[in-house]
Amino acid sequence: MGKLRYLTRVISGVRFDKLNRVLEKVKEKSGQSKVFTFFDILVC
């Protein structure tokens, strides 16, 4: 139950505009898709 609360707190604090900018920069440098990079960040 504690992990679920932590996860919902983290997701509620995400600034999606900033995340999108970071994903765009990573895409330019690495050539990976934004979706792949997003899931890679989640796994890490």
CHARMM internal coordinates of N, CA and C (Angstrom, degrees):
IC EDIT
DIST 1 N 1 CA 1.4557
DIST 1 CA 1 C 1.5269
ANGL 1 N 1 CA 1 C 110.78
DIST 1 C 2 N 1.3126
ANGL 1 CA 1 C 2 N 117.74
DIHE 1 N 1 CA 1 C 2 N -35.58
DIST 2 N 2 CA 1.4530
ANGL 1 C 2 N 2 CA 121.05
DIHE 1 CA 1 C 2 N 2 CA -179.51
DIST 2 CA 2 C 1.5154
ANGL 2 N 2 CA 2 C 112.71
DIHE 1 C 2 N 2 CA 2 C -66.12
DIST 2 C 3 N 1.3378
ANGL 2 CA 2 C 3 N 115.91
DIHE 2 N 2 CA 2 C 3 N -36.13
DIST 3 N 3 CA 1.4607
ANGL 2 C 3 N 3 CA 119.63
DIHE 2 CA 2 C 3 N 3 CA 179.33
DIST 3 CA 3 C 1.5229
ANGL 3 N 3 CA 3 C 111.14
DIHE 2 C 3 N 3 CA 3 C -67.25
DIST 3 C 4 N 1.3279
ANGL 3 CA 3 C 4 N 116.21
DIHE 3 N 3 CA 3 C 4 N -36.91
DIST 4 N 4 CA 1.4582
ANGL 3 C 4 N 4 CA 120.45
DIHE 3 CA 3 C 4 N 4 CA 179.19
DIST 4 CA 4 C 1.5268
ANGL 4 N 4 CA 4 C 110.91
DIHE 3 C 4 N 4 CA 4 C -66.07
DIST 4 C 5 N 1.3164
ANGL 4 CA 4 C 5 N 116.67
DIHE 4 N 4 CA 4 C 5 N -42.84
DIST 5 N 5 CA 1.4698
ANGL 4 C 5 N 5 CA 120.14
DIHE 4 CA 4 C 5 N 5 CA 176.72
DIST 5 CA 5 C 1.5237
ANGL 5 N 5 CA 5 C 111.24
DIHE 4 C 5 N 5 CA 5 C -61.68
DIST 5 C 6 N 1.3154
ANGL 5 CA 5 C 6 N 116.24
DIHE 5 N 5 CA 5 C 6 N -43.39
DIST 6 N 6 CA 1.4640
ANGL 5 C 6 N 6 CA 120.48
DIHE 5 CA 5 C 6 N 6 CA 179.07
DIST 6 CA 6 C 1.5240
ANGL 6 N 6 CA 6 C 110.03
DIHE 5 C 6 N 6 CA 6 C -61.05
DIST 6 C 7 N 1.3304
ANGL 6 CA 6 C 7 N 117.07
DIHE 6 N 6 CA 6 C 7 N -46.46
DIST 7 N 7 CA 1.4561
ANGL 6 C 7 N 7 CA 121.38
DIHE 6 CA 6 C 7 N 7 CA -178.50
DIST 7 CA 7 C 1.5241
ANGL 7 N 7 CA 7 C 111.63
DIHE 6 C 7 N 7 CA 7 C -62.01
DIST 7 C 8 N 1.3214
ANGL 7 CA 7 C 8 N 117.92
DIHE 7 N 7 CA 7 C 8 N -43.08
DIST 8 N 8 CA 1.4676
ANGL 7 C 8 N 8 CA 119.94
DIHE 7 CA 7 C 8 N 8 CA 178.96
DIST 8 CA 8 C 1.5283
ANGL 8 N 8 CA 8 C 111.28
DIHE 7 C 8 N 8 CA 8 C -67.12
DIST 8 C 9 N 1.3127
ANGL 8 CA 8 C 9 N 117.46
DIHE 8 N 8 CA 8 C 9 N -35.10
DIST 9 N 9 CA 1.4775
ANGL 8 C 9 N 9 CA 119.87
DIHE 8 CA 8 C 9 N 9 CA 177.33
DIST 9 CA 9 C 1.5164
ANGL 9 N 9 CA 9 C 110.76
DIHE 8 C 9 N 9 CA 9 C -66.59
DIST 9 C 10 N 1.3295
ANGL 9 CA 9 C 10 N 116.97
DIHE 9 N 9 CA 9 C 10 N -41.36
DIST 10 N 10 CA 1.4630
ANGL 9 C 10 N 10 CA 120.76
DIHE 9 CA 9 C 10 N 10 CA -179.63
DIST 10 CA 10 C 1.5228
ANGL 10 N 10 CA 10 C 110.26
DIHE 9 C 10 N 10 CA 10 C -66.78
DIST 10 C 11 N 1.3294
ANGL 10 CA 10 C 11 N 117.28
DIHE 10 N 10 CA 10 C 11 N -44.90
DIST 11 N 11 CA 1.4630
ANGL 10 C 11 N 11 CA 120.74
DIHE 10 CA 10 C 11 N 11 CA -178.46
DIST 11 CA 11 C 1.5271
ANGL 11 N 11 CA 11 C 110.99
DIHE 10 C 11 N 11 CA 11 C -65.90
DIST 11 C 12 N 1.3106
ANGL 11 CA 11 C 12 N 117.61
DIHE 11 N 11 CA 11 C 12 N -35.47
DIST 12 N 12 CA 1.4656
ANGL 11 C 12 N 12 CA 119.67
DIHE 11 CA 11 C 12 N 12 CA -179.54
DIST 12 CA 12 C 1.5286
ANGL 12 N 12 CA 12 C 111.88
DIHE 11 C 12 N 12 CA 12 C -69.83
DIST 12 C 13 N 1.3202
ANGL 12 CA 12 C 13 N 117.66
DIHE 12 N 12 CA 12 C 13 N -20.51
DIST 13 N 13 CA 1.4561
ANGL 12 C 13 N 13 CA 120.64
DIHE 12 CA 12 C 13 N 13 CA -179.51
DIST 13 CA 13 C 1.5170
ANGL 13 N 13 CA 13 C 114.52
DIHE 12 C 13 N 13 CA 13 C -96.15
DIST 13 C 14 N 1.3291
ANGL 13 CA 13 C 14 N 117.00
DIHE 13 N 13 CA 13 C 14 N 4.10
DIST 14 N 14 CA 1.4638
ANGL 13 C 14 N 14 CA 120.43
DIHE 13 CA 13 C 14 N 14 CA -177.73
DIST 14 CA 14 C 1.5230
ANGL 14 N 14 CA 14 C 109.81
DIHE 13 C 14 N 14 CA 14 C -72.15
DIST 14 C 15 N 1.3199
ANGL 14 CA 14 C 15 N 115.09
DIHE 14 N 14 CA 14 C 15 N 134.14
DIST 15 N 15 CA 1.4573
ANGL 14 C 15 N 15 CA 120.38
DIHE 14 CA 14 C 15 N 15 CA 173.24
DIST 15 CA 15 C 1.5267
ANGL 15 N 15 CA 15 C 106.79
DIHE 14 C 15 N 15 CA 15 C -99.09
DIST 15 C 16 N 1.3245
ANGL 15 CA 15 C 16 N 115.75
DIHE 15 N 15 CA 15 C 16 N 102.77
DIST 16 N 16 CA 1.4529
ANGL 15 C 16 N 16 CA 121.15
DIHE 15 CA 15 C 16 N 16 CA -171.71
DIST 16 CA 16 C 1.5205
ANGL 16 N 16 CA 16 C 113.31
DIHE 15 C 16 N 16 CA 16 C -68.26
DIST 16 C 17 N 1.3318
ANGL 16 CA 16 C 17 N 118.08
DIHE 16 N 16 CA 16 C 17 N -28.43
DIST 17 N 17 CA 1.4586
ANGL 16 C 17 N 17 CA 119.53
DIHE 16 CA 16 C 17 N 17 CA 176.94
DIST 17 CA 17 C 1.5309
ANGL 17 N 17 CA 17 C 110.80
DIHE 16 C 17 N 17 CA 17 C -66.05
DIST 17 C 18 N 1.3061
ANGL 17 CA 17 C 18 N 116.64
DIHE 17 N 17 CA 17 C 18 N -41.45
DIST 18 N 18 CA 1.4639
ANGL 17 C 18 N 18 CA 120.68
DIHE 17 CA 17 C 18 N 18 CA 178.33
DIST 18 CA 18 C 1.5335
ANGL 18 N 18 CA 18 C 110.50
DIHE 17 C 18 N 18 CA 18 C -68.91
DIST 18 C 19 N 1.3244
ANGL 18 CA 18 C 19 N 116.48
DIHE 18 N 18 CA 18 C 19 N -41.53
DIST 19 N 19 CA 1.4554
ANGL 18 C 19 N 19 CA 120.51
DIHE 18 CA 18 C 19 N 19 CA 177.38
DIST 19 CA 19 C 1.5197
ANGL 19 N 19 CA 19 C 110.62
DIHE 18 C 19 N 19 CA 19 C -59.62
DIST 19 C 20 N 1.3148
ANGL 19 CA 19 C 20 N 117.41
DIHE 19 N 19 CA 19 C 20 N -41.89
DIST 20 N 20 CA 1.4617
ANGL 19 C 20 N 20 CA 121.44
DIHE 19 CA 19 C 20 N 20 CA 179.05
DIST 20 CA 20 C 1.5251
ANGL 20 N 20 CA 20 C 111.30
DIHE 19 C 20 N 20 CA 20 C -63.47
DIST 20 C 21 N 1.3233
ANGL 20 CA 20 C 21 N 117.86
DIHE 20 N 20 CA 20 C 21 N -39.73
DIST 21 N 21 CA 1.4747
ANGL 20 C 21 N 21 CA 120.98
DIHE 20 CA 20 C 21 N 21 CA 177.65
DIST 21 CA 21 C 1.5202
ANGL 21 N 21 CA 21 C 111.02
DIHE 20 C 21 N 21 CA 21 C -64.39
DIST 21 C 22 N 1.3230
ANGL 21 CA 21 C 22 N 117.03
DIHE 21 N 21 CA 21 C 22 N -41.88
DIST 22 N 22 CA 1.4579
ANGL 21 C 22 N 22 CA 121.06
DIHE 21 CA 21 C 22 N 22 CA 179.09
DIST 22 CA 22 C 1.5295
ANGL 22 N 22 CA 22 C 110.37
DIHE 21 C 22 N 22 CA 22 C -64.62
DIST 22 C 23 N 1.3322
ANGL 22 CA 22 C 23 N 116.07
DIHE 22 N 22 CA 22 C 23 N -44.02
DIST 23 N 23 CA 1.4610
ANGL 22 C 23 N 23 CA 119.85
DIHE 22 CA 22 C 23 N 23 CA 178.90
DIST 23 CA 23 C 1.5278
ANGL 23 N 23 CA 23 C 111.42
DIHE 22 C 23 N 23 CA 23 C -62.18
DIST 23 C 24 N 1.3244
ANGL 23 CA 23 C 24 N 117.09
DIHE 23 N 23 CA 23 C 24 N -36.67
DIST 24 N 24 CA 1.4654
ANGL 23 C 24 N 24 CA 121.15
DIHE 23 CA 23 C 24 N 24 CA 178.59
DIST 24 CA 24 C 1.5299
ANGL 24 N 24 CA 24 C 111.23
DIHE 23 C 24 N 24 CA 24 C -65.89
DIST 24 C 25 N 1.3240
ANGL 24 CA 24 C 25 N 117.06
DIHE 24 N 24 CA 24 C 25 N -41.81
DIST 25 N 25 CA 1.4650
ANGL 24 C 25 N 25 CA 120.61
DIHE 24 CA 24 C 25 N 25 CA 178.47
DIST 25 CA 25 C 1.5226
ANGL 25 N 25 CA 25 C 111.43
DIHE 24 C 25 N 25 CA 25 C -64.95
DIST 25 C 26 N 1.3255
ANGL 25 CA 25 C 26 N 116.43
DIHE 25 N 25 CA 25 C 26 N -41.86
DIST 26 N 26 CA 1.4646
ANGL 25 C 26 N 26 CA 120.55
DIHE 25 CA 25 C 26 N 26 CA 178.52
DIST 26 CA 26 C 1.5226
ANGL 26 N 26 CA 26 C 109.66
DIHE 25 C 26 N 26 CA 26 C -63.91
DIST 26 C 27 N 1.3248
ANGL 26 CA 26 C 27 N 116.79
DIHE 26 N 26 CA 26 C 27 N -40.07
DIST 27 N 27 CA 1.4673
ANGL 26 C 27 N 27 CA 120.94
DIHE 26 CA 26 C 27 N 27 CA 178.84
DIST 27 CA 27 C 1.5296
ANGL 27 N 27 CA 27 C 110.71
DIHE 26 C 27 N 27 CA 27 C -61.40
DIST 27 C 28 N 1.3287
ANGL 27 CA 27 C 28 N 117.20
DIHE 27 N 27 CA 27 C 28 N -42.68
DIST 28 N 28 CA 1.4632
ANGL 27 C 28 N 28 CA 121.07
DIHE 27 CA 27 C 28 N 28 CA 179.90
DIST 28 CA 28 C 1.5265
ANGL 28 N 28 CA 28 C 111.30
DIHE 27 C 28 N 28 CA 28 C -63.39
DIST 28 C 29 N 1.3277
ANGL 28 CA 28 C 29 N 116.54
DIHE 28 N 28 CA 28 C 29 N -41.44
DIST 29 N 29 CA 1.4625
ANGL 28 C 29 N 29 CA 119.95
DIHE 28 CA 28 C 29 N 29 CA -175.66
DIST 29 CA 29 C 1.5193
ANGL 29 N 29 CA 29 C 113.41
DIHE 28 C 29 N 29 CA 29 C -79.63
DIST 29 C 30 N 1.3438
ANGL 29 CA 29 C 30 N 116.92
DIHE 29 N 29 CA 29 C 30 N -37.87
DIST 30 N 30 CA 1.4636
ANGL 29 C 30 N 30 CA 119.32
DIHE 29 CA 29 C 30 N 30 CA -172.75
DIST 30 CA 30 C 1.5225
ANGL 30 N 30 CA 30 C 113.52
DIHE 29 C 30 N 30 CA 30 C -102.06
DIST 30 C 31 N 1.3151
ANGL 30 CA 30 C 31 N 117.22
DIHE 30 N 30 CA 30 C 31 N -24.44
DIST 31 N 31 CA 1.4540
ANGL 30 C 31 N 31 CA 120.70
DIHE 30 CA 30 C 31 N 31 CA -176.73
DIST 31 CA 31 C 1.5178
ANGL 31 N 31 CA 31 C 113.30
DIHE 30 C 31 N 31 CA 31 C 84.03
DIST 31 C 32 N 1.3284
ANGL 31 CA 31 C 32 N 117.85
DIHE 31 N 31 CA 31 C 32 N 1.69
DIST 32 N 32 CA 1.4654
ANGL 31 C 32 N 32 CA 121.29
DIHE 31 CA 31 C 32 N 32 CA 178.06
DIST 32 CA 32 C 1.5271
ANGL 32 N 32 CA 32 C 109.49
DIHE 31 C 32 N 32 CA 32 C -79.18
DIST 32 C 33 N 1.3075
ANGL 32 CA 32 C 33 N 115.54
DIHE 32 N 32 CA 32 C 33 N 155.75
DIST 33 N 33 CA 1.4580
ANGL 32 C 33 N 33 CA 119.25
DIHE 32 CA 32 C 33 N 33 CA 177.25
DIST 33 CA 33 C 1.5284
ANGL 33 N 33 CA 33 C 110.08
DIHE 32 C 33 N 33 CA 33 C -72.13
DIST 33 C 34 N 1.3165
ANGL 33 CA 33 C 34 N 115.02
DIHE 33 N 33 CA 33 C 34 N 158.06
DIST 34 N 34 CA 1.4626
ANGL 33 C 34 N 34 CA 120.00
DIHE 33 CA 33 C 34 N 34 CA 178.44
DIST 34 CA 34 C 1.5230
ANGL 34 N 34 CA 34 C 111.13
DIHE 33 C 34 N 34 CA 34 C -63.86
DIST 34 C 35 N 1.3307
ANGL 34 CA 34 C 35 N 116.05
DIHE 34 N 34 CA 34 C 35 N -38.21
DIST 35 N 35 CA 1.4686
ANGL 34 C 35 N 35 CA 120.63
DIHE 34 CA 34 C 35 N 35 CA -178.29
DIST 35 CA 35 C 1.5240
ANGL 35 N 35 CA 35 C 110.14
DIHE 34 C 35 N 35 CA 35 C -63.76
DIST 35 C 36 N 1.3246
ANGL 35 CA 35 C 36 N 117.06
DIHE 35 N 35 CA 35 C 36 N -46.16
DIST 36 N 36 CA 1.4670
ANGL 35 C 36 N 36 CA 120.55
DIHE 35 CA 35 C 36 N 36 CA 179.22
DIST 36 CA 36 C 1.5169
ANGL 36 N 36 CA 36 C 110.55
DIHE 35 C 36 N 36 CA 36 C -61.28
DIST 36 C 37 N 1.3168
ANGL 36 CA 36 C 37 N 116.65
DIHE 36 N 36 CA 36 C 37 N -43.88
DIST 37 N 37 CA 1.4608
ANGL 36 C 37 N 37 CA 121.18
DIHE 36 CA 36 C 37 N 37 CA -179.58
DIST 37 CA 37 C 1.5252
ANGL 37 N 37 CA 37 C 110.76
DIHE 36 C 37 N 37 CA 37 C -64.91
DIST 37 C 38 N 1.3182
ANGL 37 CA 37 C 38 N 118.21
DIHE 37 N 37 CA 37 C 38 N -40.11
DIST 38 N 38 CA 1.4590
ANGL 37 C 38 N 38 CA 122.35
DIHE 37 CA 37 C 38 N 38 CA 179.34
DIST 38 CA 38 C 1.5289
ANGL 38 N 38 CA 38 C 110.20
DIHE 37 C 38 N 38 CA 38 C -60.37
DIST 38 C 39 N 1.3349
ANGL 38 CA 38 C 39 N 116.97
DIHE 38 N 38 CA 38 C 39 N -47.88
DIST 39 N 39 CA 1.4545
ANGL 38 C 39 N 39 CA 119.74
DIHE 38 CA 38 C 39 N 39 CA -179.82
DIST 39 CA 39 C 1.5236
ANGL 39 N 39 CA 39 C 111.55
DIHE 38 C 39 N 39 CA 39 C -69.50
DIST 39 C 40 N 1.3099
ANGL 39 CA 39 C 40 N 117.18
DIHE 39 N 39 CA 39 C 40 N -30.13
DIST 40 N 40 CA 1.4649
ANGL 39 C 40 N 40 CA 120.36
DIHE 39 CA 39 C 40 N 40 CA 175.56
DIST 40 CA 40 C 1.5325
ANGL 40 N 40 CA 40 C 110.22
DIHE 39 C 40 N 40 CA 40 C -65.20
DIST 40 C 41 N 1.3259
ANGL 40 CA 40 C 41 N 116.69
DIHE 40 N 40 CA 40 C 41 N -39.76
DIST 41 N 41 CA 1.4606
ANGL 40 C 41 N 41 CA 120.43
DIHE 40 CA 40 C 41 N 41 CA 176.88
DIST 41 CA 41 C 1.5226
ANGL 41 N 41 CA 41 C 110.58
DIHE 40 C 41 N 41 CA 41 C -64.86
DIST 41 C 42 N 1.3289
ANGL 41 CA 41 C 42 N 117.16
DIHE 41 N 41 CA 41 C 42 N -40.86
DIST 42 N 42 CA 1.4646
ANGL 41 C 42 N 42 CA 120.66
DIHE 41 CA 41 C 42 N 42 CA 179.21
DIST 42 CA 42 C 1.5268
ANGL 42 N 42 CA 42 C 111.56
DIHE 41 C 42 N 42 CA 42 C -62.04
DIST 42 C 43 N 1.3224
ANGL 42 CA 42 C 43 N 116.21
DIHE 42 N 42 CA 42 C 43 N -41.30
DIST 43 N 43 CA 1.4521
ANGL 42 C 43 N 43 CA 120.36
DIHE 42 CA 42 C 43 N 43 CA -178.61
DIST 43 CA 43 C 1.5270
ANGL 43 N 43 CA 43 C 110.90
DIHE 42 C 43 N 43 CA 43 C -66.89
DIST 43 C 44 N 1.3085
ANGL 43 CA 43 C 44 N 116.08
DIHE 43 N 43 CA 43 C 44 N -39.76
DIST 44 N 44 CA 1.4590
ANGL 43 C 44 N 44 CA 120.26
DIHE 43 CA 43 C 44 N 44 CA -179.13
DIST 44 CA 44 C 1.5061
ANGL 44 N 44 CA 44 C 110.09
DIHE 43 C 44 N 44 CA 44 C -72.56
END
COOR INIT
IC SEED 1 N 1 CA 1 C
IC BUILD
